[in-house]
Amino acid sequence: MDKEARQGRNQKELELSEQSLFIVKPDAVARSLVGDVISRFERKGFKFLKLKMFTFSQAQAENFYGVHKDKPFFGELTSFITSGPVVVAIIEGNNAIATTRIMIGATKSFEAEPGSIRGDFGLGFSENIIHASDSQESYDHESKVAFE
């Protein structure tokens, strides 16, 4: 491949590159699955920009899940995410948001495809191993809350 073709390919990859956030939830941390989850994103080729472990405060959880505040499961969500430490990451790569959503699988673990993170490790609805931003708007909000 000549230099001009490589530059064109690199420019196209930059145009497709975006950032996404995922959170390894308390159930996965308690089950020592953090390394398994992170390694899937590393093997996929994503670049890790930020990574930290912390425990959500109630206020952070309510802000983070604010889009669900009027839904009947809001209390369960905030209670679970504050129940123990989480590991939050910001990753970067081509189509990061859509690719991450495919990698994690359906929200209900019993509906998630085998080979997806939830399909392989999840045990339920709230206890489903991982959260990931589902849009650019979600990423913008969630990354501010998680890395404030």
C-alpha positions as CSV (number, residue, x, y, z in Angstrom):
1,M,0.0,0.0,0.0
2,D,1.4,3.4,-1.0
3,K,1.8,6.3,1.3
4,E,-1.2,8.2,-0.1
5,A,-3.5,5.2,0.3
6,R,-2.3,4.7,3.9
7,Q,-3.0,8.4,4.7
8,G,-6.4,8.1,3.2
9,R,-7.2,5.0,5.3
10,N,-5.8,6.6,8.4
11,Q,-8.0,9.7,7.8
12,K,-11.1,7.5,7.3
13,E,-10.4,5.7,10.6
14,L,-10.1,9.0,12.4
15,E,-13.5,10.1,11.1
16,L,-15.0,6.8,12.4
17,S,-13.2,7.1,15.8
18,E,-15.3,8.0,18.8
19,Q,-15.3,7.6,22.5
20,S,-17.6,5.5,24.7
21,L,-17.9,4.7,28.3
22,F,-18.6,1.4,30.1
23,I,-18.9,0.5,33.7
24,V,-18.1,-2.9,35.1
25,K,-20.9,-3.2,37.7
26,P,-20.7,-4.3,41.4
27,D,-21.7,-7.9,40.6
28,A,-18.9,-8.3,38.1
29,V,-16.4,-6.7,40.5
30,A,-17.5,-9.0,43.3
31,R,-17.1,-12.0,41.0
32,S,-13.6,-11.0,39.9
33,L,-14.6,-10.5,36.3
34,V,-13.0,-7.1,35.7
35,G,-10.0,-8.5,33.9
36,D,-12.2,-10.7,31.7
37,V,-14.4,-7.7,30.7
38,I,-11.5,-5.3,30.1
39,S,-9.6,-7.8,28.0
40,R,-12.5,-8.2,25.6
41,F,-12.2,-4.5,24.8
42,E,-8.4,-4.6,24.5
43,R,-8.6,-7.6,22.2
44,K,-11.2,-5.8,20.0
45,G,-8.6,-3.0,19.6
46,F,-10.0,-0.2,21.6
47,K,-7.7,2.3,23.2
48,F,-8.2,2.9,26.9
49,L,-8.2,6.7,27.7
50,K,-9.4,6.6,31.3
51,L,-9.9,3.8,33.9
52,K,-10.8,4.0,37.5
53,M,-12.4,2.1,40.4
54,F,-14.8,3.9,42.8
55,T,-18.1,3.5,44.5
56,F,-21.0,5.6,43.3
57,S,-22.6,7.9,45.9
58,Q,-26.4,8.0,46.0
59,A,-26.3,11.5,44.4
60,Q,-24.0,10.4,41.6
61,A,-26.1,7.3,40.9
62,E,-29.3,9.4,40.7
63,N,-27.6,11.9,38.4
64,F,-26.1,9.1,36.3
65,Y,-29.4,7.2,35.9
66,G,-31.5,10.4,35.8
67,V,-33.1,9.5,32.4
68,H,-34.8,6.6,34.2
69,K,-36.0,8.6,37.3
70,D,-39.7,8.2,36.4
71,K,-39.4,4.5,35.7
72,P,-40.4,1.8,38.3
73,F,-36.9,0.3,38.3
74,F,-35.1,3.5,39.1
75,G,-34.7,2.7,42.8
76,E,-33.4,-0.8,42.0
77,L,-30.8,0.7,39.5
78,T,-29.5,3.3,42.0
79,S,-29.5,0.8,44.9
80,F,-27.5,-1.7,42.9
81,I,-24.9,0.6,41.4
82,T,-24.2,2.0,44.8
83,S,-23.9,-1.4,46.4
84,G,-20.2,-1.8,45.8
85,P,-17.2,-0.7,43.8
86,V,-17.4,-0.3,40.0
87,V,-14.7,0.0,37.3
88,V,-15.4,2.7,34.8
89,A,-13.6,3.2,31.5
90,I,-13.5,5.6,28.6
91,I,-12.4,3.9,25.4
92,E,-11.8,5.1,21.9
93,G,-12.0,3.4,18.5
94,N,-14.0,3.0,15.4
95,N,-17.8,3.2,16.0
96,A,-17.1,2.7,19.7
97,I,-20.6,3.3,21.0
98,A,-22.3,0.9,18.6
99,T,-19.6,-1.7,18.8
100,T,-19.6,-1.6,22.6
101,R,-23.4,-2.1,22.7
102,I,-23.1,-5.2,20.4
103,M,-20.2,-6.6,22.6
104,I,-22.2,-6.2,25.9
105,G,-25.4,-7.8,24.6
106,A,-29.0,-7.4,25.6
107,T,-29.9,-5.7,28.9
108,K,-31.6,-8.8,30.2
109,S,-28.8,-11.3,30.5
110,F,-31.0,-14.3,29.7
111,E,-31.8,-12.7,26.4
112,A,-28.2,-11.8,25.5
113,E,-26.4,-13.8,22.8
114,P,-23.8,-16.3,23.8
115,G,-20.4,-14.7,23.2
116,S,-21.6,-11.3,24.4
117,I,-20.4,-10.1,27.8
118,R,-23.8,-10.3,29.4
119,G,-24.6,-13.6,27.5
120,D,-21.4,-15.2,29.0
121,F,-21.4,-13.7,32.5
122,G,-24.7,-12.0,33.3
123,L,-27.2,-13.4,35.8
124,G,-30.2,-11.1,35.6
125,F,-31.7,-7.7,34.8
126,S,-29.9,-5.3,37.1
127,E,-27.1,-7.7,37.9
128,N,-26.0,-7.8,34.3
129,I,-22.3,-7.2,34.7
130,I,-21.9,-4.0,32.6
131,H,-23.3,-0.7,31.6
132,A,-22.4,1.1,28.4
133,S,-23.4,4.4,26.9
134,D,-26.0,4.0,24.2
135,S,-25.6,7.3,22.4
136,Q,-23.3,10.3,22.1
137,E,-25.6,12.2,24.4
138,S,-25.5,9.5,27.0
139,Y,-21.7,9.3,26.7
140,D,-21.4,13.0,27.2
141,H,-23.5,13.0,30.4
142,E,-22.2,9.7,31.9
143,S,-18.6,10.5,31.4
144,K,-19.0,13.8,33.2
145,V,-20.8,12.1,36.2
146,A,-18.3,9.2,36.4
147,F,-15.1,11.3,36.0
148,E,-16.2,14.5,37.9
